Amino acid sequence: MRDSFNEINITPLTDIFLVLLIIMMVIAPLLDQQGLNLAVPEIVKQEDIVKDSKIMNFSVTDDNKFIFDGKEIAAADLESTVSQHVKDYPDGLLIQVDDNAEHGSVVKLMDSARNVGVTSISLSR
């Protein structure tokens, strides 16, 4: 009769774990180098805005329409509108957002402003 096998050989298991550990140690520093450079917009309350400041005021309504100087601006015309008025408003852009406006609409306006060189963007409710 054959002797029974009473012990488990853990050498292959240890080898596998060591290889996985080495792979993770090599890959981990590379993961830190990826990412996006994002600047979170500054949130400003309406009362804090000085009336004499030259801030371009846009509104994003509940139905995702863009309002500037009391006029509705089409999404396709955002960049051209901001570029026409950017010299008149050197202090930046204030986006007043209604509570039910979509995030994508706000980001579209922010992207349009950044594309024409606006560096100071603030949000308000």
Residue pairs with C-beta under 8 A, 6 or more apart in sequence:
41 95
41 110
41 121
41 122
41 123
42 120
42 121
42 122
42 123
43 122
43 123
43 124
44 94
44 122
44 123
44 124
45 124
46 96
46 124
49 55
49 94
49 124
53 91
54 88
54 89
54 90
54 91
55 89
55 91
55 92
55 93
55 94
55 122
56 68
56 82
56 85
56 86
56 88
56 89
56 92
56 93
56 94
56 118
57 68
57 94
57 96
58 66
58 67
58 68
58 73
58 93
58 94
58 95
58 96
58 109
59 66
59 67
59 68
59 95
59 96
59 97
59 98
60 66
60 67
60 95
60 96
60 97
60 98
60 101
60 105
60 106
60 109
61 67
61 98
61 101
62 98
62 99
62 100
62 101
64 101
64 102
64 105
65 72
66 72
66 73
66 74
66 75
66 78
66 105
66 109
67 73
68 81
68 85
73 81
75 105
75 108
78 108
78 109
78 112
79 112
79 115
79 116
82 93
82 112
82 113
82 116
82 118
83 116
86 116
86 117
86 118
91 120
92 118
92 119
92 120
92 121
92 122
93 113
93 118
93 120
93 121
93 122
94 122
94 123
94 124
95 106
95 109
95 110
95 121
95 122
95 123
95 124
96 124
96 125
97 106
97 123
97 124
97 125
98 125
99 125
106 123
110 121
113 121
114 121
